[in-house]
Amino acid sequence: MTAMGKQSVDPALWPLVETFPPIDVSAETLAGFRAAMVDLTVTPDPATHADVAIETRAISGGGDAAGSIRCLYFHPARSAPAGALLHVHGGGFVMGSPEIDVARNIELVRATGCAILSVDYRLAPEHPHPAALEDCHAALRWLATEARSLGIPATRIGVIGESAGGGLAAGLALIARDRRTLPLACQVLIYPMLAPPAHSVDATARDSRAGRYIWTRSSNAYCWSANLAGAAGDPASIAGLAPDLAGLPPAFIAVGELDLFVHDNLGYASRLLAAGCPVEAHVYPGTIHGFDRVVDADVSVRFTRELVGFIRRHLG
């Protein structure tokens, strides 16, 4: 990292930048990135979370969804859930699994009293758009159908995702509205990946400070091309392209000042507000993509407090 870069990044986040591989995601490096994600996944000892139960659920697909979709279901072990979130993990549409977020989902269940269903959706390029979105929608339908048996208030179900998962969560809110799956209580979009590069604010008004670390323009371009597989993609199911945002649930949008997605995220927040949707938007100074992974940094603690507060207000 250059001296200038260090001056702009929150010092508490420097270790994240300096330990992240200085390699872009590409067709040649994807297998290595996928393997590294598996190697870095640590599942907490069950003895450390007796208050939060974790179950593996196999959910039947529907329509264009996979025949069977594996999910991890997190819920309070000693009480009924206050509400529920359908969680979509990050990974640029091309890597990752629910296991990468086990620790943070345990903490979110503890803090909010909500259940979380985390989806192991199909990945690109083997399964391009809309495969992942259809898997997530099938899981959301299951959650809505099984809410009563799970002790979840049917009116307190929302969606949450990070990065590509945030983009999928935003797309899921759109198709849940259009297909009348259920009226979502909220959508939580954490530095969401909303628009293909050609349609991004970055394409016409590049911010030289954004996208230098962790998630680069090169990685972003490859992952979008892998996900769309040469097609334009249905604008109605890609949040950054969607022409109509009316009738969507209240949104929480969080992004770092130095994140490649910062301007797209702020633009989406503005469009939601113009469409009459309540929005709580946060831009964290000196932060980069994935900043909240440094959980003890002051800015991450503040982010978590604001995230939990939003979820409690809408699902608690």
C-alpha positions as CSV (number, residue, x, y, z in Angstrom):
1,M,0.0,0.0,0.0
2,T,1.2,3.5,-0.8
3,A,1.7,6.2,1.8
4,M,-1.2,8.1,0.3
5,G,-3.4,5.0,0.5
6,K,-2.6,4.5,4.1
7,Q,-3.5,8.1,4.8
8,S,-7.0,7.6,3.4
9,V,-7.8,4.2,4.9
10,D,-8.8,3.9,8.6
11,P,-5.7,2.7,10.4
12,A,-7.6,-0.1,12.1
13,L,-8.3,-1.6,8.6
14,W,-4.7,-1.6,7.3
15,P,-4.2,-5.3,8.3
16,L,-7.2,-6.3,6.2
17,V,-5.7,-4.5,3.2
18,E,-2.2,-5.8,3.7
19,T,-3.2,-9.4,4.1
20,F,-5.7,-9.6,1.3
21,P,-4.2,-11.3,-1.8
22,P,-3.0,-8.7,-4.3
23,I,-4.6,-10.7,-7.1
24,D,-7.8,-10.0,-9.0
25,V,-10.6,-12.5,-9.4
26,S,-10.5,-13.9,-12.9
27,A,-11.2,-17.1,-14.8
28,E,-7.6,-18.2,-14.1
29,T,-7.6,-17.4,-10.4
30,L,-11.2,-18.3,-9.4
31,A,-10.4,-21.9,-8.3
32,G,-7.7,-20.5,-6.0
33,F,-10.1,-17.9,-4.5
34,R,-12.8,-20.6,-4.0
35,A,-10.3,-22.8,-2.2
36,A,-9.0,-20.0,-0.1
37,M,-12.5,-19.1,1.1
38,V,-13.0,-22.7,2.2
39,D,-9.6,-22.7,4.0
40,L,-10.4,-19.5,5.8
41,T,-13.8,-20.6,7.0
42,V,-13.9,-21.4,10.7
43,T,-17.0,-22.9,12.3
44,P,-17.4,-22.0,16.0
45,D,-17.5,-24.8,18.5
46,P,-21.1,-25.5,19.4
47,A,-20.3,-25.1,23.0
48,T,-19.7,-21.4,22.4
49,H,-23.2,-20.8,21.1
50,A,-25.6,-22.9,23.1
51,D,-28.1,-20.0,22.9
52,V,-28.1,-20.1,19.1
53,A,-29.1,-23.3,17.2
54,I,-27.8,-24.0,13.7
55,E,-29.6,-26.6,11.5
56,T,-29.0,-27.6,7.9
57,R,-32.2,-27.5,5.8
58,A,-32.7,-28.9,2.3
59,I,-35.4,-26.9,0.6
60,S,-37.2,-27.9,-2.5
61,G,-36.7,-25.6,-5.4
62,G,-39.3,-24.3,-7.8
63,G,-39.6,-22.8,-11.2
64,D,-36.0,-22.2,-12.3
65,A,-34.5,-22.9,-8.9
66,A,-32.3,-25.9,-8.1
67,G,-34.0,-29.2,-7.3
68,S,-32.8,-29.0,-3.7
69,I,-31.3,-25.9,-2.0
70,R,-29.1,-26.3,1.0
71,C,-29.6,-23.7,3.7
72,L,-28.3,-23.0,7.2
73,Y,-31.0,-22.1,9.6
74,F,-29.9,-20.1,12.7
75,H,-32.4,-19.4,15.5
76,P,-32.6,-18.6,19.2
77,A,-32.4,-22.0,21.0
78,R,-34.5,-20.9,24.0
79,S,-37.2,-18.6,22.6
80,A,-39.4,-18.1,19.6
81,P,-37.8,-15.8,16.9
82,A,-38.8,-12.2,17.0
83,G,-38.7,-12.2,13.2
84,A,-36.6,-13.7,10.4
85,L,-34.1,-12.7,7.7
86,L,-33.3,-14.5,4.5
87,H,-29.5,-14.1,4.2
88,V,-27.5,-14.1,1.0
89,H,-23.8,-14.4,1.3
90,G,-21.2,-12.4,-0.7
91,G,-18.5,-13.6,-3.1
92,G,-19.0,-11.8,-6.3
93,F,-21.7,-14.2,-7.5
94,V,-18.8,-16.8,-8.1
95,M,-17.7,-18.0,-4.7
96,G,-18.6,-18.4,-1.1
97,S,-21.2,-20.4,0.9
98,P,-23.3,-19.8,4.1
99,E,-20.3,-21.1,6.1
100,I,-18.3,-17.9,5.6
101,D,-20.8,-16.0,7.7
102,V,-21.6,-18.5,10.5
103,A,-19.9,-16.4,13.2
104,R,-21.5,-13.1,12.2
105,N,-25.0,-14.7,11.8
106,I,-24.7,-16.2,15.3
107,E,-24.0,-12.8,16.7
108,L,-26.8,-11.2,14.7
109,V,-29.3,-13.8,16.1
110,R,-28.1,-13.0,19.6
111,A,-28.4,-9.3,19.1
112,T,-31.8,-9.2,17.4
113,G,-33.6,-12.3,18.6
114,C,-34.4,-13.1,14.9
115,A,-33.9,-16.3,13.0
116,I,-31.7,-16.3,9.9
117,L,-32.0,-18.6,6.9
118,S,-28.7,-18.5,4.9
119,V,-28.9,-19.8,1.3
120,D,-26.3,-21.9,-0.5
121,Y,-27.3,-20.6,-3.9
122,R,-25.8,-21.8,-7.2
123,L,-22.7,-19.9,-8.3
124,A,-21.6,-18.4,-11.6
125,P,-20.1,-19.0,-14.1
126,E,-21.4,-22.6,-13.9
127,H,-24.9,-21.2,-13.1
128,P,-25.3,-17.7,-14.5
129,H,-28.1,-15.2,-13.6
130,P,-30.9,-15.7,-12.7
131,A,-29.9,-19.1,-11.1
132,A,-28.8,-17.6,-7.8
133,L,-31.7,-15.3,-7.5
134,E,-34.2,-18.1,-8.2
135,D,-32.6,-20.2,-5.5
136,C,-32.9,-17.3,-3.0
137,H,-36.5,-16.7,-4.0
138,A,-37.4,-20.4,-3.5
139,A,-35.8,-20.2,0.0
140,L,-37.8,-17.0,0.7
141,R,-41.0,-18.8,-0.3
142,W,-40.1,-21.7,2.0
143,L,-39.5,-19.3,4.9
144,A,-42.9,-17.6,4.3
145,T,-44.7,-20.9,4.0
146,E,-43.1,-22.4,7.1
147,A,-43.2,-19.3,9.2
148,R,-46.0,-20.5,11.5
149,S,-44.4,-23.9,12.1
150,L,-41.1,-22.1,12.9
151,G,-42.8,-19.7,15.3
152,I,-41.9,-16.7,13.1
153,P,-44.4,-13.8,12.8
154,A,-45.3,-13.8,9.0
155,T,-45.2,-10.0,8.9
156,R,-41.7,-9.8,10.3
157,I,-39.6,-11.3,7.5
158,G,-36.8,-9.4,5.7
159,V,-33.8,-10.0,3.4
160,I,-30.1,-9.3,4.1
161,G,-27.0,-9.6,2.1
162,E,-23.4,-8.4,1.7
163,S,-21.7,-7.4,-1.5
164,A,-23.0,-9.7,-4.3
165,G,-25.3,-11.0,-1.7
166,G,-26.6,-7.5,-1.1
167,G,-27.2,-7.1,-4.8
168,L,-29.1,-10.4,-4.8
169,A,-31.1,-9.4,-1.7
170,A,-32.1,-6.1,-3.5
171,G,-33.1,-8.1,-6.5
172,L,-35.0,-10.5,-4.3
173,A,-37.0,-7.6,-2.8
174,L,-37.9,-6.7,-6.4
175,I,-39.2,-10.1,-7.5
176,A,-40.9,-10.7,-4.2
177,R,-42.9,-7.5,-4.9
178,D,-43.5,-8.4,-8.5
179,R,-44.5,-12.0,-7.8
180,R,-46.4,-11.1,-4.7
181,T,-44.4,-13.7,-2.7
182,L,-44.9,-11.8,0.6
183,P,-44.7,-8.2,1.8
184,L,-41.2,-7.9,3.1
185,A,-40.7,-6.0,6.3
186,C,-37.2,-4.7,5.4
187,Q,-34.2,-5.1,3.1
188,V,-30.6,-4.9,4.5
189,L,-28.1,-4.1,1.8
190,I,-24.4,-4.1,3.0
191,Y,-22.1,-2.6,0.4
192,P,-24.4,-4.2,-2.3
193,M,-23.2,-5.1,-5.8
194,L,-26.0,-3.5,-7.7
195,A,-25.1,-2.7,-11.3
196,P,-22.9,-4.1,-14.0
197,P,-19.9,-2.0,-14.8
198,A,-21.2,-0.5,-18.0
199,H,-24.3,0.8,-16.0
200,S,-22.4,1.9,-12.9
201,V,-21.8,5.5,-11.8
202,D,-18.1,4.5,-12.0
203,A,-18.3,4.2,-15.8
204,T,-19.0,7.9,-16.3
205,A,-17.8,9.6,-13.1
206,R,-14.8,7.6,-11.8
207,D,-13.7,8.2,-8.3
208,S,-10.0,7.6,-8.1
209,R,-10.1,6.8,-4.4
210,A,-12.8,4.1,-4.7
211,G,-12.1,0.5,-5.7
212,R,-8.4,0.5,-5.0
213,Y,-8.4,-2.2,-2.3
214,I,-10.1,-5.6,-1.7
215,W,-12.7,-5.4,-4.4
216,T,-11.2,-3.9,-7.6
217,R,-12.6,-2.8,-10.9
218,S,-11.0,-5.8,-12.6
219,S,-12.5,-8.3,-10.2
220,N,-15.9,-6.6,-10.5
221,A,-15.8,-6.7,-14.3
222,Y,-14.9,-10.4,-14.4
223,C,-17.6,-11.4,-11.8
224,W,-20.4,-9.5,-13.5
225,S,-19.4,-11.0,-16.9
226,A,-19.4,-14.5,-15.3
227,N,-22.8,-13.9,-13.8
228,L,-24.5,-12.5,-16.8
229,A,-22.8,-14.9,-19.3
230,G,-22.9,-12.4,-22.2
231,A,-26.6,-11.6,-21.7
232,A,-27.9,-8.2,-20.7
233,G,-29.8,-9.6,-17.7
234,D,-33.5,-8.8,-16.9
235,P,-33.6,-5.2,-15.6
236,A,-36.5,-6.0,-13.4
237,S,-34.4,-8.4,-11.3
238,I,-31.1,-6.5,-11.2
239,A,-31.6,-3.7,-8.7
240,G,-29.2,-1.2,-10.3
241,L,-31.1,-1.5,-13.6
242,A,-34.7,-1.8,-12.3
243,P,-36.9,0.9,-13.8
244,D,-39.5,0.9,-11.0
245,L,-38.6,0.9,-7.3
246,A,-42.0,1.8,-5.9
247,G,-43.5,-0.4,-3.2
248,L,-40.2,-1.8,-1.9
249,P,-39.7,-2.3,1.8
250,P,-37.7,0.0,4.1
251,A,-34.0,-0.3,3.3
252,F,-30.8,-0.1,5.3
253,I,-27.8,0.6,3.1
254,A,-24.2,0.6,4.4
255,V,-21.0,1.2,2.4
256,G,-17.5,2.4,2.9
257,E,-16.3,5.8,1.6
258,L,-13.5,4.0,-0.4
259,D,-15.6,1.1,-1.7
260,L,-16.0,0.7,-5.4
261,F,-19.8,0.6,-4.9
262,V,-20.1,3.8,-2.9
263,H,-21.7,5.9,-5.6
264,D,-23.9,3.2,-6.9
265,N,-25.2,2.6,-3.4
266,L,-25.9,6.2,-2.7
267,G,-27.6,6.5,-6.1
268,Y,-29.8,3.6,-5.3
269,A,-30.7,5.1,-1.9
270,S,-31.7,8.3,-3.7
271,R,-33.8,6.4,-6.2
272,L,-35.6,4.5,-3.4
273,L,-36.3,7.7,-1.6
274,A,-37.7,9.2,-4.8
275,A,-40.0,6.2,-5.1
276,G,-41.4,6.7,-1.6
277,C,-39.4,4.0,0.1
278,P,-38.0,4.7,3.6
279,V,-34.2,4.5,3.6
280,E,-31.5,4.5,6.2
281,A,-28.1,5.1,4.5
282,H,-24.7,5.1,6.1
283,V,-21.3,5.9,4.5
284,Y,-18.4,5.1,6.8
285,P,-15.3,7.3,6.4
286,G,-12.0,5.7,5.6
287,T,-13.5,2.3,5.1
288,I,-13.1,-0.2,2.2
289,H,-15.1,-3.2,0.9
290,G,-15.6,-5.8,3.7
291,F,-14.5,-3.4,6.4
292,D,-16.9,-4.9,8.9
293,R,-14.8,-8.1,8.9
294,V,-12.4,-6.3,11.2
295,V,-15.0,-6.7,13.9
296,D,-13.2,-4.9,16.7
297,A,-12.5,-1.7,14.7
298,D,-14.4,1.3,16.1
299,V,-16.1,1.9,12.8
300,S,-17.2,-1.8,12.6
301,V,-18.6,-1.6,16.1
302,R,-20.6,1.5,15.1
303,F,-21.8,-0.2,11.9
304,T,-23.0,-3.2,13.9
305,R,-24.8,-1.0,16.4
306,E,-26.7,0.8,13.6
307,L,-27.4,-2.4,11.8
308,V,-28.8,-4.1,14.9
309,G,-30.9,-1.1,15.7
310,F,-32.5,-1.1,12.2
311,I,-33.3,-4.8,12.4
312,R,-34.8,-4.5,15.8
313,R,-37.0,-1.6,14.7
314,H,-38.4,-3.5,11.7
315,L,-38.4,-7.1,12.9
316,G,-38.2,-6.9,16.7
